[in-house]
């Protein structure tokens, strides 16, 4: 399939911080892959854009329900995700969770010499789904830690510089950096001021349905310049490779 991997950018956006938050890629024991059937969040889905921290360098939003409008392309993208993450042993778990994810937001925020990163995602999850995510993360990190409470009544686990959090049953997050960890302990569930910048639709530029992926970048910041350039360049054979390398560089990985 011509440029098939490039078309996976929309989901790689969602996956990169998870990969960095889970420590080294590859290896590790296989996790159980039975994922419960979840339910919709009472009162409607959380508006993740309202939970973006102040002063971001880049904001990326993906609507997975829109991506799934192209069932064949979504299947190809979703099937590639575990390989992109180096988590082949957990591919069934990741695919099951992805199939029930409604939307996600990825954020870069200045953090000194490098950027800090945050990924939040919401979907039709079951109560035990977060335990699957935490098991994968701790298997990669090699450490068990005690939970901290969040303002939303959820739980947060600090794994070195990485953080994995369940803000409520239907809203999960992964972060890199101390500022983003603090943000996850205090942020409300979709109740803040909506991010004031206009997000630019770029899904069709990379072969995804209209409405599937949007981005904003502060082009006075190096990461903003790089990310905006990658998004607006459109589909090309090296897009995913370049995107992954850019994210790793700006997170200092």
Backbone bond lengths (Angstrom), bond angles and torsions (degrees), N, CA, C in turn:
res aa  C-N    CA-C-N  psi(-1)  N-CA   C-N-CA  omega(-1)  CA-C   N-CA-C  phi
1 X - - - 1.466 - - 1.519 108.46 -
2 X 1.322 117.48 121.87 1.452 120.89 -176.09 1.517 110.74 -62.40
3 X 1.328 115.86 128.30 1.465 122.48 177.86 1.534 111.84 57.74
4 X 1.313 119.60 28.63 1.456 120.92 -176.84 1.513 112.69 -58.65
5 X 1.338 116.78 -41.36 1.463 119.06 -179.06 1.515 110.96 -69.78
6 X 1.313 117.70 -33.46 1.460 119.26 178.27 1.513 110.93 -62.81
7 X 1.324 116.40 -33.69 1.459 119.06 -179.32 1.523 111.89 -68.76
8 X 1.329 117.64 -12.25 1.452 120.19 179.55 1.520 113.05 -81.81
9 X 1.330 119.36 1.71 1.457 121.08 -175.71 1.511 112.14 -57.40
10 X 1.308 118.07 -39.29 1.454 119.91 -177.72 1.511 112.86 -56.29
11 X 1.327 118.23 -37.24 1.458 120.69 177.98 1.513 112.66 -89.59
12 X 1.328 117.32 -27.33 1.463 118.32 174.71 1.522 109.67 -61.17
13 X 1.333 117.50 -37.07 1.465 121.36 174.72 1.516 109.98 -51.06
14 X 1.331 116.65 -44.29 1.451 120.77 -177.86 1.523 112.50 -73.08
15 X 1.327 116.45 -26.04 1.451 120.88 -170.55 1.514 114.90 -93.01
16 X 1.335 118.39 -23.29 1.456 120.26 -169.17 1.522 113.03 -61.60
17 X 1.320 117.09 -44.13 1.456 118.26 -179.06 1.517 111.06 -69.70
18 X 1.328 116.94 -31.56 1.458 118.96 174.66 1.514 110.48 -62.34
19 X 1.322 116.27 -42.87 1.457 119.66 178.94 1.517 111.01 -62.04
20 X 1.333 117.48 -44.95 1.460 119.99 -179.42 1.517 111.10 -68.33
21 X 1.320 117.94 -34.21 1.447 121.45 -179.66 1.503 113.63 -71.36
22 X 1.333 115.90 -20.27 1.454 119.71 -177.24 1.515 113.19 -97.20
23 X 1.325 118.08 11.89 1.451 120.05 175.47 1.509 112.04 78.82
24 X 1.342 118.89 -156.90 1.455 122.00 -173.20 1.517 111.99 -60.77
25 X 1.340 115.29 146.73 1.450 120.46 178.01 1.517 110.33 -81.07
26 X 1.338 114.10 152.15 1.448 120.02 174.36 1.509 112.10 80.22
27 X 1.340 115.46 166.83 1.454 120.77 176.71 1.508 111.84 70.55
28 X 1.336 114.73 -170.71 1.450 119.64 177.83 1.516 111.48 86.07
29 X 1.322 115.77 154.85 1.453 120.49 179.43 1.515 110.43 -75.05
30 X 1.324 115.58 151.24 1.457 120.61 177.90 1.526 109.60 -68.69
31 X 1.347 115.61 138.09 1.457 120.54 176.69 1.521 109.22 -92.74
32 X 1.349 117.37 160.58 1.449 119.76 176.00 1.525 108.90 -63.50
33 X 1.316 116.88 148.10 1.450 120.38 -171.97 1.526 112.39 -119.36
34 X 1.326 118.02 14.51 1.455 120.38 175.41 1.520 108.69 -85.28
35 X 1.326 116.24 109.95 1.456 121.44 -177.66 1.511 108.77 -110.35
36 X 1.307 116.71 126.97 1.457 121.27 -176.40 1.526 111.23 -66.66
37 X 1.318 115.44 156.19 1.461 120.56 176.03 1.516 108.82 -81.24
38 X 1.324 116.81 120.64 1.453 121.06 -175.66 1.516 113.13 -89.38
39 X 1.316 115.30 178.53 1.460 122.69 179.74 1.523 109.32 -128.16
40 X 1.315 116.15 161.67 1.459 121.07 177.86 1.525 110.12 -69.38
41 X 1.324 116.00 152.15 1.463 121.25 -179.64 1.524 110.05 -71.56
42 X 1.331 118.11 128.41 1.467 120.20 176.52 1.528 110.75 -59.22
43 X 1.306 117.20 133.43 1.458 120.85 -179.30 1.510 113.90 87.07
44 X 1.330 117.62 -1.64 1.454 120.56 177.62 1.516 113.08 101.55
45 X 1.310 115.04 166.70 1.465 121.23 -176.93 1.523 111.84 -69.29
46 X 1.316 116.27 153.48 1.462 122.81 176.13 1.532 109.23 -74.60
47 X 1.341 116.67 138.86 1.465 121.69 173.71 1.520 107.82 -83.59
48 X 1.310 116.70 98.50 1.457 120.89 -175.52 1.521 112.51 -66.42
49 X 1.321 118.09 -28.80 1.468 120.15 -179.42 1.520 110.65 -64.03
50 X 1.320 118.08 -28.09 1.472 120.96 175.57 1.517 112.54 -70.90
51 X 1.308 118.11 -9.84 1.456 122.09 -177.87 1.523 112.56 -104.19
52 X 1.340 117.06 6.30 1.462 120.99 177.63 1.523 109.46 -66.07
53 X 1.326 119.34 131.51 1.470 121.10 178.77 1.526 111.37 -67.90
54 X 1.321 116.50 161.76 1.457 121.47 179.75 1.525 110.90 -70.46
55 X 1.328 115.84 150.87 1.451 121.93 174.57 1.500 116.48 68.18
56 X 1.349 120.20 37.36 1.462 119.19 -179.12 1.518 112.35 -72.55
57 X 1.318 116.01 154.65 1.458 121.72 171.92 1.524 111.25 -88.38
58 X 1.327 115.70 -35.07 1.459 122.19 -177.80 1.519 108.79 -147.82
59 X 1.317 116.24 139.33 1.462 122.37 174.15 1.524 107.65 -128.40
60 X 1.319 116.82 127.32 1.459 123.26 179.61 1.523 108.75 -124.94
61 X 1.328 117.12 129.24 1.459 121.49 179.67 1.516 109.35 -124.33
62 X 1.317 117.12 138.05 1.456 121.37 176.26 1.522 109.49 -131.56
63 X 1.314 116.34 133.20 1.462 123.85 176.55 1.529 106.90 -102.09
64 X 1.328 115.85 102.07 1.460 119.58 -176.10 1.514 112.43 -67.86
65 X 1.329 117.88 -28.18 1.455 119.55 175.85 1.524 110.53 -64.62
66 X 1.333 117.06 -36.50 1.463 120.27 176.16 1.522 110.82 -69.18
67 X 1.335 117.24 -40.74 1.467 120.25 177.60 1.526 109.89 -57.93
68 X 1.329 116.38 -40.16 1.470 120.55 -176.48 1.528 113.18 -71.64
69 X 1.329 118.23 -5.83 1.459 119.77 174.15 1.525 111.02 -60.97
70 X 1.317 116.45 -29.20 1.463 122.08 173.71 1.529 106.37 -101.09
71 X 1.337 115.75 88.95 1.459 120.52 -169.76 1.521 112.42 -62.28
72 X 1.314 117.35 -40.82 1.460 120.19 -177.81 1.517 111.10 -66.84
73 X 1.326 116.13 -43.74 1.461 119.35 -179.93 1.526 110.69 -68.16
74 X 1.340 117.17 -40.45 1.460 119.78 177.06 1.525 110.62 -59.66
75 X 1.338 117.03 -43.39 1.455 119.84 -179.66 1.522 111.17 -60.74
76 X 1.320 116.31 -40.87 1.463 119.95 178.87 1.528 110.74 -65.78
77 X 1.331 116.27 -44.42 1.458 120.57 179.33 1.524 110.69 -62.78
78 X 1.336 115.92 -49.40 1.465 120.08 -176.50 1.524 110.85 -63.34
79 X 1.315 116.69 -35.56 1.463 119.78 179.83 1.519 111.68 -67.99
80 X 1.322 117.41 -26.65 1.464 121.53 -179.89 1.525 112.89 -83.00
81 X 1.332 116.79 -14.78 1.460 119.37 -168.03 1.520 112.59 -62.15
82 X 1.330 117.76 -48.02 1.468 119.26 -177.92 1.519 111.15 -60.92
83 X 1.336 116.78 -37.91 1.457 119.99 177.87 1.517 110.57 -64.33
84 X 1.347 116.69 -42.07 1.464 120.35 178.32 1.528 111.05 -59.48
85 X 1.334 116.11 -35.43 1.462 120.85 -178.86 1.524 113.00 -84.85
86 X 1.320 117.96 -11.36 1.450 119.89 -173.55 1.514 112.09 70.59
87 X 1.341 116.91 31.30 1.459 122.15 -176.87 1.529 110.44 -122.98
88 X 1.328 116.75 49.78 1.456 120.34 -175.83 1.521 112.10 -60.17
89 X 1.325 117.75 -34.12 1.461 120.50 -178.54 1.521 112.05 -65.37
90 X 1.323 117.39 -23.76 1.466 122.23 -178.67 1.524 112.02 -106.96
91 X 1.342 117.76 18.95 1.458 120.50 -172.34 1.523 112.43 -60.93
92 X 1.336 118.36 -37.63 1.462 120.24 -179.49 1.525 111.32 -66.11
93 X 1.335 116.38 -41.12 1.464 120.27 177.85 1.521 110.79 -64.05
94 X 1.325 116.24 -47.35 1.462 120.63 -178.11 1.517 110.58 -61.93
95 X 1.336 117.31 -43.76 1.454 120.51 -179.58 1.531 111.08 -63.93
96 X 1.322 117.72 -42.48 1.457 120.38 -179.94 1.523 111.73 -62.84
97 X 1.332 116.44 -41.06 1.467 119.72 177.78 1.526 111.00 -68.90
98 X 1.314 116.63 -41.21 1.456 120.59 179.59 1.523 111.24 -61.50
99 X 1.311 116.86 -39.46 1.458 120.85 -179.26 1.527 111.92 -63.18
100 X 1.332 116.78 -21.60 1.469 119.87 -179.84 1.533 112.68 -109.12
101 X 1.334 116.49 12.13 1.459 120.97 175.21 1.523 109.68 -87.81
102 X 1.332 116.19 129.38 1.462 120.90 -179.30 1.523 111.93 -89.28
103 X 1.328 117.07 -47.07 1.459 119.72 -178.44 1.519 109.87 -155.87
104 X 1.329 115.32 165.33 1.458 121.40 179.89 1.516 109.92 -151.08
105 X 1.321 115.26 152.77 1.459 122.73 175.94 1.522 108.30 -129.74
106 X 1.327 116.71 131.24 1.455 123.19 173.01 1.512 109.94 -114.11
107 X 1.328 117.60 139.36 1.463 122.55 -173.86 1.523 109.67 -136.34
108 X 1.334 116.78 137.64 1.457 123.15 163.80 1.520 108.09 -106.41
109 X 1.334 116.56 138.78 1.466 122.76 177.30 1.527 107.62 -134.58
110 X 1.343 118.79 137.27 1.466 120.39 179.27 1.517 111.53 -54.81
111 X 1.340 115.70 134.84 1.455 120.29 -178.78 1.508 112.87 -141.22
112 X 1.323 117.03 41.75 1.460 119.61 -178.47 1.513 110.58 94.62
113 X 1.332 116.25 -131.11 1.454 120.60 -176.79 1.524 112.01 -66.92
114 X 1.327 117.31 -28.24 1.463 122.25 177.24 1.521 108.70 -124.44
115 X 1.298 115.74 -178.36 1.456 122.09 175.96 1.529 109.85 -93.07
116 X 1.336 115.33 157.02 1.451 120.68 164.70 1.524 107.44 -100.70
117 X 1.325 117.02 156.30 1.452 120.54 -176.27 1.508 112.43 -133.39
118 X 1.331 115.20 150.06 1.464 121.69 -179.18 1.521 108.95 -142.95
119 X 1.315 116.77 134.12 1.453 123.55 172.74 1.517 109.04 -126.01
120 X 1.325 116.78 125.44 1.462 122.35 175.56 1.519 108.38 -120.86
121 X 1.328 116.17 139.22 1.454 118.38 178.22 1.516 110.24 -143.08
122 X 1.320 115.03 150.02 1.455 121.45 -176.11 1.510 109.24 -134.10
123 X 1.334 115.63 147.66 1.457 118.86 -177.17 1.506 112.35 -173.48
124 X 1.304 115.39 -169.50 1.468 122.81 -176.78 1.533 108.18 -92.04
125 X 1.323 114.85 71.29 1.457 120.79 -173.51 1.524 111.42 -95.44
126 X 1.314 114.95 154.00 1.459 121.99 171.88 1.526 109.45 -90.59
127 X 1.315 116.59 163.96 1.461 120.97 -175.57 1.525 111.80 -59.61
128 X 1.336 117.04 -35.08 1.461 119.90 -175.82 1.523 113.69 -87.56
129 X 1.330 118.90 -2.24 1.463 120.16 -177.46 1.528 112.22 -62.08
130 X 1.326 116.71 -37.93 1.461 118.64 -179.11 1.526 111.04 -62.73
131 X 1.323 117.55 -32.25 1.462 119.78 177.60 1.527 110.77 -61.75
132 X 1.340 116.67 -33.37 1.465 120.02 175.90 1.522 110.53 -65.44
133 X 1.329 116.53 -45.82 1.464 121.30 179.67 1.528 109.98 -61.39
134 X 1.332 116.73 -45.74 1.461 121.05 -179.15 1.524 111.04 -64.05
135 X 1.330 117.56 -38.10 1.462 120.44 179.42 1.521 111.11 -63.45
136 X 1.329 117.11 -42.17 1.459 120.15 177.78 1.524 110.21 -64.03
137 X 1.342 116.59 -43.70 1.464 120.55 -178.21 1.524 111.54 -63.92
138 X 1.328 117.26 -46.23 1.464 119.25 -177.28 1.528 111.23 -71.46
139 X 1.339 117.66 -29.96 1.456 119.57 175.68 1.519 110.90 -63.72
140 X 1.331 116.47 -38.30 1.461 120.55 179.04 1.531 111.06 -75.45
141 X 1.331 116.16 -34.96 1.462 119.37 -176.34 1.520 111.69 -83.52
142 X 1.336 117.16 -29.04 1.453 121.02 178.87 1.511 114.40 79.59
143 X 1.342 117.68 27.16 1.461 119.79 -178.43 1.523 110.07 -148.55
144 X 1.316 116.07 141.00 1.458 122.28 171.38 1.522 107.91 -102.87
145 X 1.329 116.96 137.38 1.458 120.70 -177.12 1.522 109.59 -134.21
146 X 1.340 115.99 160.03 1.454 121.20 177.63 1.523 110.02 -79.80
147 X 1.315 115.96 148.98 1.461 121.48 -179.68 1.518 110.88 -77.52
148 X 1.340 115.98 145.71 1.457 123.50 168.82 1.524 108.12 -108.50
149 X 1.315 117.21 153.48 1.464 121.39 179.14 1.518 110.44 -85.26
150 X 1.324 116.35 149.65 1.461 122.13 173.95 1.517 109.49 -110.64
151 X 1.330 116.42 162.10 1.465 120.95 -179.84 1.522 111.86 -62.84
152 X 1.318 116.78 -25.31 1.462 121.40 -179.61 1.521 112.68 -81.42
153 X 1.337 116.60 -1.29 1.454 120.17 -177.47 1.511 113.75 88.81
154 X 1.324 116.77 10.28 1.448 121.70 179.48 1.514 112.21 -94.04
155 X 1.330 115.24 -159.85 1.461 120.98 -177.93 1.521 109.88 -135.91
156 X 1.317 114.67 148.47 1.461 122.27 -174.58 1.516 108.68 -134.18
157 X 1.332 115.66 139.81 1.448 121.91 179.44 1.523 109.27 -124.07
158 X 1.332 116.66 123.88 1.455 122.64 177.48 1.520 109.03 -91.67
159 X 1.335 115.67 120.80 1.465 121.64 -179.81 1.519 107.72 -120.37
160 X 1.328 117.11 80.70 1.449 120.57 -173.26 1.520 109.22 67.65
161 X 1.333 117.46 -130.14 1.452 121.22 176.67 1.530 111.78 -78.01
162 X 1.320 117.40 -13.87 1.452 121.25 -178.64 1.520 111.13 -91.57
163 X 1.323 115.69 155.01 1.457 122.74 -179.18 1.525 108.57 -136.85
164 X 1.324 116.75 136.57 1.458 122.62 173.28 1.522 106.67 -122.21
165 X 1.336 117.60 130.74 1.458 120.54 -174.09 1.518 111.55 -138.28
166 X 1.328 115.34 143.24 1.455 123.13 169.42 1.527 106.50 -110.43
167 X 1.334 117.47 103.82 1.457 121.14 -176.74 1.523 111.44 -77.68
168 X 1.308 116.99 -36.54 1.450 123.86 160.30 1.518 106.35 -154.64
169 X 1.328 117.88 -177.12 1.470 119.34 -174.65 1.521 112.33 -55.82
170 X 1.331 117.68 -30.37 1.457 122.21 -171.39 1.526 113.31 -105.42
171 X 1.333 117.58 4.18 1.467 120.98 -174.41 1.521 109.03 -136.44
172 X 1.337 116.53 113.59 1.455 122.81 -177.01 1.519 109.66 -119.72
173 X 1.334 116.68 158.81 1.464 120.48 -177.34 1.512 110.77 -150.23
174 X 1.334 114.56 151.11 1.460 123.37 173.33 1.519 106.69 -133.18
175 X 1.333 118.18 138.06 1.462 121.35 -177.36 1.516 110.62 -140.61
176 X 1.333 114.56 156.90 1.458 122.87 172.84 1.525 107.33 -126.82
177 X 1.352 116.77 121.93 1.454 121.13 177.17 1.523 113.10 112.85
178 X 1.343 117.47 150.67 1.471 121.50 -175.45 1.519 113.90 -68.80
179 X 1.332 118.09 -35.72 1.460 118.94 179.86 1.524 111.30 -65.20
180 X 1.320 116.18 -40.85 1.455 119.36 179.64 1.525 111.61 -70.77
181 X 1.330 117.15 -30.93 1.466 119.61 173.34 1.526 110.00 -62.95
182 X 1.308 116.82 -45.55 1.457 120.01 178.88 1.525 110.74 -62.82
183 X 1.315 116.61 -39.40 1.468 119.94 179.17 1.530 110.87 -59.01
184 X 1.316 116.58 -40.39 1.455 119.51 -178.56 1.520 112.54 -69.71
185 X 1.320 118.21 -23.71 1.468 119.32 177.64 1.520 112.00 -77.17
186 X 1.332 118.39 -19.77 1.467 121.01 -172.30 1.528 114.46 -117.98
187 X 1.327 118.96 -16.34 1.460 120.73 -172.98 1.529 110.90 -69.94
188 X 1.341 115.18 141.14 1.457 120.78 174.68 1.519 110.84 -84.68
189 X 1.303 116.17 165.95 1.454 121.23 -177.32 1.528 110.62 -86.78
190 X 1.326 115.82 91.91 1.452 120.97 174.80 1.504 114.75 66.57
191 X 1.342 117.87 27.44 1.463 119.88 -174.13 1.523 113.44 -114.07
192 X 1.313 118.46 -3.75 1.458 120.50 -178.00 1.517 112.30 -81.14
193 X 1.343 115.05 -175.74 1.462 120.77 176.07 1.522 108.80 -72.14
194 X 1.330 116.24 129.97 1.462 119.70 -178.59 1.517 109.45 -63.87
195 X 1.338 116.11 142.16 1.464 121.56 179.43 1.520 110.03 -51.10
196 X 1.335 116.19 128.33 1.454 121.05 -168.22 1.517 116.61 -79.31
197 X 1.322 118.56 -12.98 1.460 120.65 -178.53 1.530 110.91 -88.86
198 X 1.325 116.07 152.52 1.451 120.48 176.78 1.526 110.08 -80.10
199 X 1.316 116.01 124.89 1.450 120.76 175.87 1.535 109.00 -81.63
200 X 1.310 116.84 134.06 1.458 122.42 -177.40 1.522 109.88 -92.39
201 X 1.322 116.67 128.28 1.457 121.54 178.47 1.533 109.98 -69.24
202 X 1.333 117.01 127.40 1.459 119.34 177.36 1.520 113.37 -130.90
203 X 1.337 118.55 3.91 1.454 120.33 -179.48 1.519 113.87 -51.91
204 X 1.356 118.38 -51.27 1.467 118.44 -178.45 1.525 114.31 -62.16
205 X 1.327 117.64 -24.24 1.466 119.95 179.55 1.521 111.67 -66.81
206 X 1.323 116.64 -24.04 1.463 119.91 -179.53 1.532 111.06 -115.09
207 X 1.327 116.53 20.41 1.453 120.27 173.25 1.508 115.58 84.83
208 X 1.341 118.60 13.46 1.457 122.22 178.39 1.525 110.03 -103.02
209 X 1.350 118.18 161.25 1.468 120.25 -177.58 1.525 112.49 -62.58
210 X 1.319 116.32 153.67 1.460 121.42 174.81 1.530 109.33 -59.72
211 X 1.321 116.09 138.31 1.460 121.36 -178.30 1.508 114.49 87.65
212 X 1.332 117.95 1.24 1.461 120.70 -174.69 1.519 114.03 -86.35
213 X 1.349 118.90 -28.38 1.472 120.65 -173.49 1.518 110.16 -151.59
214 X 1.337 116.00 132.19 1.461 122.14 -179.85 1.526 109.43 -134.11
215 X 1.327 116.20 153.98 1.466 120.17 -177.47 1.515 111.01 -148.53
216 X 1.336 115.32 152.48 1.465 123.80 168.74 1.518 106.72 -138.50
217 X 1.329 116.46 142.87 1.461 120.27 179.34 1.518 110.12 -143.22
218 X 1.330 116.49 136.82 1.459 123.28 173.54 1.527 107.08 -80.50
219 X 1.323 115.97 106.33 1.457 119.41 -174.36 1.524 113.35 -80.57
220 X 1.330 117.42 4.17 1.463 119.81 168.42 1.526 110.92 -84.57
221 X 1.325 116.98 -8.94 1.463 123.09 177.95 1.528 109.31 -102.91
222 X 1.331 119.36 138.35 1.471 120.28 179.24 1.524 113.42 -54.35
223 X 1.341 117.27 -41.92 1.461 118.87 -179.92 1.522 110.35 -65.90
224 X 1.333 117.32 -36.23 1.457 120.17 178.53 1.510 111.83 -64.64
225 X 1.320 116.09 -43.44 1.459 120.61 177.78 1.519 111.06 -61.34
226 X 1.338 115.97 -45.38 1.460 119.71 -178.33 1.524 111.66 -66.40
227 X 1.338 116.76 -45.84 1.453 119.39 -176.25 1.525 111.21 -68.77
228 X 1.319 117.76 -41.20 1.453 120.41 179.65 1.528 109.78 -63.99
229 X 1.334 116.09 -39.90 1.447 119.32 178.52 1.514 112.42 -63.03
230 X 1.339 117.36 -39.62 1.456 120.67 179.05 1.524 111.50 -66.16
231 X 1.335 115.95 -43.23 1.460 120.24 -178.75 1.520 111.27 -65.10
232 X 1.334 116.90 -47.38 1.456 120.41 -173.60 1.529 112.67 -79.36
233 X 1.316 117.42 -12.74 1.464 119.16 178.35 1.517 111.98 -68.39
234 X 1.330 117.19 -20.03 1.453 120.04 -179.96 1.514 112.12 82.02
235 X 1.313 114.55 -173.76 1.457 121.22 -174.47 1.528 111.46 -73.93
236 X 1.334 115.78 132.92 1.459 120.88 174.44 1.522 108.41 -156.78
237 X 1.317 118.61 160.37 1.468 120.39 -171.83 1.526 114.59 -60.97
238 X 1.323 118.28 -26.02 1.466 120.97 -176.25 1.528 112.91 -99.03
239 X 1.345 118.59 7.49 1.463 119.85 -171.35 1.523 112.83 -60.30
240 X 1.330 116.86 -49.20 1.459 118.98 -176.88 1.525 110.92 -63.58
241 X 1.324 116.82 -45.51 1.466 119.94 178.80 1.522 110.66 -57.86
242 X 1.322 117.00 -46.57 1.461 120.93 -178.78 1.516 111.44 -65.67
243 X 1.328 116.09 -38.30 1.457 120.04 -179.70 1.527 111.30 -65.13
244 X 1.330 116.18 -47.66 1.462 120.42 179.69 1.529 110.71 -59.98
245 X 1.332 116.33 -45.61 1.461 120.28 -179.15 1.520 110.91 -62.37
246 X 1.330 117.43 -38.57 1.471 121.09 -179.86 1.524 111.03 -65.73
247 X 1.329 116.65 -44.84 1.464 119.88 178.65 1.520 111.41 -62.07
248 X 1.313 116.91 -45.97 1.477 119.69 -179.58 1.515 111.10 -61.99
249 X 1.324 117.21 -40.42 1.469 120.02 -179.74 1.522 111.64 -64.15
250 X 1.322 116.98 -45.13 1.460 119.20 -175.32 1.543 112.50 -76.14
251 X 1.322 117.29 -20.81 1.461 119.94 172.94 1.526 112.00 -88.22
252 X 1.329 116.99 -3.58 1.457 120.63 179.54 1.514 113.56 72.12
253 X 1.346 117.05 28.50 1.471 120.69 -177.56 1.520 111.30 -89.06
